[in-house]
Every structure is written in structure tokens, then in C-alpha cells.
């Protein structure tokens, strides 16, 4: 986000009535200084639309105002909030996963498809990388994403995950297979041939799975892929699937299963082993983790 104290841009003056009505609905107070169509102020943000069509915005809360209202609703571009990417508005599929670093719970892979209008809407909704959102916020956003977008979620609970890990003998290969399955499903649903994946391994690994499946898709793999809002939407669906999955396992087996791989996790593993031995751990945990070593 820019560190400037004042943002200036050009606006189609035909949008003046919509802009004025929207600002009033958001709690702005309007006035009409000379040479302006109006000036609007509320605590933290002020903006002025001049007769020439120039619009200036300033104030300590202007970044949020620009990113979540002005750009998606009025400007239809994200040059201010996302200058590094110049905003990818090409219709595409975004892919991400959750749970791969957690001893307990499922591995979840998700894909979301969005066209230009859908990409703008995701920004307007406040979609961002799931690591920057609370569980409650993610659950609400996941519901909206599922209502409005083509998506796929693959949730591999530990019993199935452990079986697949034995087959692939490598987490990245398992992830490559699962992401390709999600990509194939969304390509079939939407016909989309462009996709972005949050890179987790050498790109040739996933490329080989895509070629094996003969998917006619141009897949871009990039680190920090969740900076792309469609990948971020996928990260939200994957994380919510993981959170719900670990919760359902906790309820099913009557033991609180913590996220991550901390001392709390080790203690929960000891409880699981005491309750049901290695057989229970195979149902709730990823057994190739080092946390499993004392129980083998």
C-alpha cells in the first residue's frame, strides 16, 4: 500500500451522484466549496471531487477507503492498493492448501474460479490471504465465496492422507497430485485455461502432474501466490475446511486436537495414544510427522 498522505485520481463525473450517495450512506458529511462538485468528510477520511473530474482523498484511514470502496466500486482498478501486480483481472482459477504443517487434522486443497467482475467483487468483500484473517471472518467469507463462485475443495482426513502418503512417499508429490485434481475439476466446470497456484515446490513437479492428466491449462506457480485475490479466496476455503475438519475429529474422538505442531500437540498425541493407541493416531494425525516418533 502507498505511504502517500494524499491520493489523487480522475473520476467520470457521471458517477458523481452514485459517489455522493454512497459516501453519505457511509457516514460522510457533504459540502460544496467553490470549483467542486462536492467535498465529503468523516473521521479519518476526507475526499473532494472537483468540477474537472479530479478526486483527492486524504486522512489516516484513506488506504482502507480506497482499497475496499473507491477502487472496486468507482475506479474499477487497483493501481493504488496493488501497484506491484497491477491487478490481474484476467478470468482465472486460484489454488491453495491448508493443514500441511499441522500434525492433527486433514490436508485441504481448494480452488476458486473468478472472472473480471468476480475478481473485483472479491476485493470488495475484503478477501485476503487466510493467514491475515480470524477464523470467524474466514467462515463468513467462505460462505459468501461458495454462494457466488465455482469452487472445489478436496479434504483428505488423516486415514486417507496416511494411505496416500504411503503411496507417494513425499508430501510435495501428494500435494501436486491433489492440486492437479482440484484444477482438473474446476477446468471441467468452467472451461477456464488460466490458473495461479501458491508455489510450494519446484514448478516442474506440479507441471508433470498437469501433463499426465493432459489438462489444457496455463498454470502459473508463484511464491506468495495468495497476493492474488483468487488464490486468497482459495486459501480461505482450504483453511475453513481444515478448521472444520479438525473440529469434527476432536468431537468424534472426544479429545481436543490443537492446530500446528507445538508442545500442546505433543500432549494431545499422548492422550490419543493412551486412549486408542497407534490405531487412533492414524485416524486423527499425519503419521509421517516427527511428533509420531515416540508412538511408533
MARDOZA-885576 format. One line per field, with one value per residue (C-alpha): x, y, z; residue number from 1. Coordinates in nm, 2 decimals. Layout:
# residues N
c1 = X | ...;
c2 = Y | ...;
c3 = Z | ...;
resi = NUM | ...;
# end
This chain:
# residues 296
c1 = 0.00 | 0.13 | 0.26 | 0.14 | -0.06 | -0.29 | -0.43 | -0.54 | -0.71 | -0.96 | -1.32 | -1.60 | -1.82 | -2.13 | -2.06 | -2.09 | -2.45 | -2.36 | -2.04 | -2.22 | -2.50 | -2.25 | -2.04 | -2.35 | -2.45 | -2.10 | -2.14 | -1.96 | -2.09 | -2.10 | -2.03 | -1.99 | -1.68 | -1.61 | -1.49 | -1.60 | -1.89 | -1.87 | -1.64 | -1.70 | -1.56 | -1.59 | -1.34 | -1.02 | -1.11 | -1.19 | -1.23 | -1.31 | -1.45 | -1.36 | -1.56 | -1.27 | -1.33 | -1.02 | -1.08 | -0.85 | -0.85 | -0.66 | -0.67 | -0.52 | -0.79 | -0.77 | -0.60 | -0.89 | -1.14 | -0.96 | -0.90 | -1.24 | -1.47 | -1.32 | -1.12 | -1.38 | -1.69 | -1.58 | -1.23 | -1.25 | -0.87 | -0.63 | -0.33 | -0.31 | -0.37 | -0.19 | 0.07 | 0.31 | 0.07 | -0.13 | -0.42 | -0.48 | -0.83 | -0.80 | -1.05 | -0.86 | -0.85 | -0.67 | -0.54 | -0.40 | -0.39 | -0.41 | -0.32 | 0.01 | 0.21 | -0.05 | 0.01 | -0.36 | -0.65 | -0.70 | -0.50 | -0.73 | -0.68 | -0.91 | -0.96 | -1.18 | -1.27 | -1.34 | -1.40 | -1.32 | -1.64 | -1.58 | -1.23 | -1.34 | -1.62 | -1.36 | -1.17 | -1.49 | -1.57 | -1.23 | -1.08 | -0.71 | -0.47 | -0.63 | -0.32 | -0.43 | -0.79 | -0.95 | -1.14 | -1.47 | -1.40 | -1.29 | -1.60 | -1.82 | -1.62 | -1.61 | -1.99 | -2.01 | -1.74 | -1.93 | -2.26 | -2.12 | -1.82 | -1.73 | -1.51 | -1.38 | -1.25 | -1.06 | -1.03 | -0.81 | -0.87 | -0.58 | -0.68 | -0.69 | -0.40 | -0.17 | -0.27 | -0.19 | 0.14 | 0.25 | 0.18 | 0.35 | 0.62 | 0.66 | 0.43 | 0.50 | 0.41 | 0.09 | 0.02 | 0.10 | -0.15 | -0.42 | -0.38 | -0.40 | -0.72 | -0.87 | -0.75 | -0.90 | -1.23 | -1.26 | -1.14 | -1.41 | -1.68 | -1.57 | -1.36 | -1.10 | -0.75 | -0.56 | -0.46 | -0.24 | -0.10 | 0.07 | 0.41 | 0.52 | 0.78 | 0.98 | 0.73 | 0.83 | 0.67 | 0.31 | 0.37 | 0.44 | 0.11 | -0.08 | 0.08 | 0.00 | -0.37 | -0.35 | -0.51 | -0.50 | -0.43 | -0.16 | -0.06 | 0.15 | 0.32 | 0.44 | 0.57 | 0.33 | 0.06 | -0.20 | -0.13 | -0.36 | -0.72 | -0.85 | -0.57 | -0.65 | -1.02 | -0.89 | -0.67 | -0.98 | -1.19 | -0.89 | -0.84 | -1.21 | -1.22 | -0.92 | -1.07 | -1.40 | -1.22 | -1.00 | -1.30 | -1.51 | -1.23 | -1.20 | -1.57 | -1.57 | -1.29 | -1.35 | -1.00 | -0.92 | -0.68 | -0.47 | -0.35 | 0.02 | 0.30 | 0.37 | 0.41 | 0.03 | 0.01 | 0.26 | 0.05 | -0.27 | -0.09 | 0.00 | -0.37 | -0.47 | -0.22 | -0.33 | -0.69 | -0.66 | -0.30 | -0.14 | -0.47 | -0.64 | -0.34 | -0.37 | -0.73 | -0.65 | -0.29 | -0.04 | 0.18 | 0.49 | 0.55 | 0.83 | 0.57 | 0.47 | 0.82 | 0.76 | 0.44 | 0.57;
c2 = 0.00 | 0.35 | 0.56 | 0.89 | 1.13 | 1.23 | 1.02 | 1.19 | 1.03 | 1.11 | 1.01 | 1.01 | 1.30 | 1.09 | 0.89 | 1.20 | 1.11 | 0.75 | 0.86 | 1.12 | 0.88 | 0.61 | 0.85 | 0.97 | 0.61 | 0.55 | 0.85 | 1.12 | 1.48 | 1.66 | 2.03 | 2.23 | 2.45 | 2.67 | 2.48 | 2.14 | 1.91 | 1.83 | 1.77 | 1.48 | 1.43 | 1.18 | 1.09 | 0.95 | 1.03 | 1.33 | 1.34 | 1.62 | 1.58 | 1.88 | 2.00 | 1.88 | 1.52 | 1.52 | 1.34 | 1.38 | 1.15 | 1.20 | 1.10 | 0.83 | 0.58 | 0.66 | 0.33 | 0.11 | 0.35 | 0.34 | -0.04 | -0.16 | 0.11 | 0.35 | 0.11 | -0.18 | 0.05 | 0.36 | 0.33 | -0.04 | -0.07 | -0.15 | 0.06 | 0.21 | -0.09 | -0.34 | -0.15 | -0.44 | -0.67 | -0.41 | -0.63 | -0.95 | -0.91 | -1.20 | -1.47 | -1.75 | -2.03 | -1.98 | -2.28 | -2.31 | -2.56 | -2.57 | -2.82 | -2.95 | -2.82 | -2.95 | -3.28 | -3.33 | -3.28 | -3.31 | -3.18 | -2.95 | -2.82 | -2.57 | -2.40 | -2.10 | -1.96 | -1.59 | -1.37 | -1.00 | -0.90 | -1.17 | -1.06 | -0.71 | -0.84 | -1.05 | -0.73 | -0.55 | -0.84 | -0.79 | -1.12 | -1.16 | -1.43 | -1.65 | -1.61 | -1.24 | -1.33 | -1.46 | -1.79 | -1.62 | -1.38 | -1.66 | -1.87 | -1.57 | -1.51 | -1.88 | -1.88 | -1.58 | -1.73 | -2.07 | -1.89 | -1.68 | -1.87 | -2.20 | -2.38 | -2.72 | -2.84 | -3.17 | -3.27 | -3.56 | -3.68 | -3.85 | -4.21 | -4.13 | -3.89 | -4.15 | -4.41 | -4.16 | -4.06 | -4.42 | -4.44 | -4.11 | -4.12 | -3.74 | -3.46 | -3.24 | -3.52 | -3.58 | -3.20 | -3.20 | -3.48 | -3.32 | -2.97 | -3.12 | -3.30 | -2.97 | -2.79 | -3.06 | -3.04 | -2.66 | -2.67 | -2.91 | -2.70 | -2.36 | -2.43 | -2.19 | -2.23 | -1.99 | -2.07 | -1.95 | -2.17 | -2.07 | -2.23 | -2.50 | -2.69 | -2.69 | -2.59 | -2.90 | -3.12 | -2.99 | -2.94 | -3.31 | -3.40 | -3.15 | -3.30 | -3.65 | -3.55 | -3.37 | -3.06 | -2.77 | -2.52 | -2.25 | -2.28 | -2.01 | -2.11 | -1.82 | -1.77 | -1.55 | -1.65 | -1.56 | -1.19 | -1.28 | -1.23 | -1.55 | -1.76 | -1.58 | -1.69 | -2.05 | -2.02 | -1.92 | -2.22 | -2.45 | -2.31 | -2.32 | -2.68 | -2.76 | -2.58 | -2.76 | -3.09 | -3.07 | -2.97 | -3.26 | -3.50 | -3.35 | -3.41 | -3.76 | -3.89 | -3.67 | -3.52 | -3.15 | -3.16 | -2.85 | -2.69 | -2.67 | -2.89 | -2.74 | -2.89 | -2.88 | -3.10 | -3.35 | -3.37 | -3.43 | -3.70 | -3.87 | -3.86 | -4.01 | -4.29 | -4.36 | -4.37 | -4.57 | -4.65 | -4.61 | -4.70 | -4.39 | -4.17 | -4.30 | -4.17 | -3.82 | -3.74 | -3.73 | -4.02 | -3.93 | -3.62 | -3.64 | -3.59 | -3.95 | -4.10 | -4.18 | -4.38 | -4.60;
c3 = 0.00 | -0.08 | 0.20 | 0.04 | 0.25 | -0.03 | -0.32 | -0.64 | -0.95 | -1.23 | -1.20 | -1.46 | -1.34 | -1.45 | -1.13 | -0.91 | -0.78 | -0.71 | -0.53 | -0.33 | -0.23 | -0.13 | 0.08 | 0.26 | 0.33 | 0.48 | 0.72 | 0.52 | 0.56 | 0.22 | 0.15 | -0.17 | -0.18 | -0.49 | -0.81 | -0.66 | -0.73 | -0.35 | -0.06 | 0.18 | 0.53 | 0.81 | 1.09 | 0.93 | 0.57 | 0.35 | -0.03 | -0.28 | -0.63 | -0.84 | -1.15 | -1.37 | -1.25 | -1.03 | -0.70 | -0.40 | -0.09 | 0.23 | 0.60 | 0.82 | 0.71 | 0.34 | 0.25 | 0.36 | 0.20 | -0.14 | -0.13 | -0.02 | -0.17 | -0.42 | -0.63 | -0.66 | -0.68 | -0.87 | -1.03 | -1.13 | -1.10 | -0.81 | -0.90 | -0.56 | -0.33 | -0.55 | -0.75 | -0.76 | -0.95 | -1.15 | -1.06 | -1.25 | -1.39 | -1.64 | -1.55 | -1.38 | -1.12 | -0.79 | -0.59 | -0.23 | 0.05 | 0.43 | 0.70 | 0.56 | 0.86 | 1.12 | 1.29 | 1.36 | 1.11 | 0.74 | 0.45 | 0.25 | -0.11 | -0.26 | -0.59 | -0.69 | -1.03 | -1.08 | -1.39 | -1.41 | -1.23 | -0.97 | -0.90 | -0.83 | -0.61 | -0.41 | -0.33 | -0.24 | 0.01 | 0.18 | 0.07 | 0.15 | 0.25 | 0.51 | 0.74 | 0.79 | 0.89 | 1.20 | 1.19 | 1.23 | 0.95 | 0.72 | 0.79 | 0.69 | 0.37 | 0.28 | 0.29 | 0.05 | -0.18 | -0.20 | -0.28 | -0.57 | -0.73 | -0.89 | -0.64 | -0.54 | -0.20 | -0.15 | 0.22 | 0.30 | 0.65 | 0.82 | 0.74 | 0.37 | 0.39 | 0.55 | 0.29 | 0.01 | 0.18 | 0.18 | -0.19 | -0.29 | -0.01 | -0.04 | 0.08 | -0.23 | -0.47 | -0.28 | -0.29 | -0.66 | -0.73 | -0.52 | -0.67 | -1.02 | -0.92 | -0.80 | -1.11 | -1.34 | -1.16 | -1.19 | -1.55 | -1.63 | -1.45 | -1.60 | -1.91 | -1.77 | -1.91 | -1.68 | -1.32 | -1.04 | -0.77 | -0.45 | -0.52 | -0.26 | -0.46 | -0.78 | -1.05 | -1.26 | -1.00 | -1.05 | -1.42 | -1.46 | -1.29 | -1.52 | -1.83 | -1.71 | -1.68 | -2.02 | -1.88 | -2.14 | -1.87 | -1.84 | -1.48 | -1.31 | -0.99 | -0.77 | -0.42 | -0.22 | -0.47 | -0.21 | -0.31 | -0.60 | -0.47 | -0.63 | -0.47 | -0.14 | -0.18 | -0.23 | 0.08 | 0.28 | 0.16 | 0.23 | 0.58 | 0.67 | 0.55 | 0.78 | 1.08 | 1.04 | 0.98 | 1.29 | 1.50 | 1.38 | 1.46 | 1.81 | 1.86 | 1.72 | 1.94 | 2.24 | 2.25 | 2.18 | 1.88 | 1.86 | 1.54 | 1.44 | 1.58 | 1.93 | 2.29 | 2.31 | 2.01 | 2.17 | 2.49 | 2.28 | 2.09 | 2.42 | 2.52 | 2.19 | 2.23 | 2.58 | 2.46 | 2.14 | 2.07 | 1.73 | 1.56 | 1.69 | 1.60 | 1.24 | 1.23 | 1.36 | 1.27 | 0.99 | 1.10 | 0.90 | 1.12 | 1.38 | 1.65 | 1.59 | 1.66 | 2.03 | 1.94 | 1.65;
resi = 1 | 2 | 3 | 4 | 5 | 6 | 7 | 8 | 9 | 10 | 11 | 12 | 13 | 14 | 15 | 16 | 17 | 18 | 19 | 20 | 21 | 22 | 23 | 24 | 25 | 26 | 27 | 28 | 29 | 30 | 31 | 32 | 33 | 34 | 35 | 36 | 37 | 38 | 39 | 40 | 41 | 42 | 43 | 44 | 45 | 46 | 47 | 48 | 49 | 50 | 51 | 52 | 53 | 54 | 55 | 56 | 57 | 58 | 59 | 60 | 61 | 62 | 63 | 64 | 65 | 66 | 67 | 68 | 69 | 70 | 71 | 72 | 73 | 74 | 75 | 76 | 77 | 78 | 79 | 80 | 81 | 82 | 83 | 84 | 85 | 86 | 87 | 88 | 89 | 90 | 91 | 92 | 93 | 94 | 95 | 96 | 97 | 98 | 99 | 100 | 101 | 102 | 103 | 104 | 105 | 106 | 107 | 108 | 109 | 110 | 111 | 112 | 113 | 114 | 115 | 116 | 117 | 118 | 119 | 120 | 121 | 122 | 123 | 124 | 125 | 126 | 127 | 128 | 129 | 130 | 131 | 132 | 133 | 134 | 135 | 136 | 137 | 138 | 139 | 140 | 141 | 142 | 143 | 144 | 145 | 146 | 147 | 148 | 149 | 150 | 151 | 152 | 153 | 154 | 155 | 156 | 157 | 158 | 159 | 160 | 161 | 162 | 163 | 164 | 165 | 166 | 167 | 168 | 169 | 170 | 171 | 172 | 173 | 174 | 175 | 176 | 177 | 178 | 179 | 180 | 181 | 182 | 183 | 184 | 185 | 186 | 187 | 188 | 189 | 190 | 191 | 192 | 193 | 194 | 195 | 196 | 197 | 198 | 199 | 200 | 201 | 202 | 203 | 204 | 205 | 206 | 207 | 208 | 209 | 210 | 211 | 212 | 213 | 214 | 215 | 216 | 217 | 218 | 219 | 220 | 221 | 222 | 223 | 224 | 225 | 226 | 227 | 228 | 229 | 230 | 231 | 232 | 233 | 234 | 235 | 236 | 237 | 238 | 239 | 240 | 241 | 242 | 243 | 244 | 245 | 246 | 247 | 248 | 249 | 250 | 251 | 252 | 253 | 254 | 255 | 256 | 257 | 258 | 259 | 260 | 261 | 262 | 263 | 264 | 265 | 266 | 267 | 268 | 269 | 270 | 271 | 272 | 273 | 274 | 275 | 276 | 277 | 278 | 279 | 280 | 281 | 282 | 283 | 284 | 285 | 286 | 287 | 288 | 289 | 290 | 291 | 292 | 293 | 294 | 295 | 296;
# end
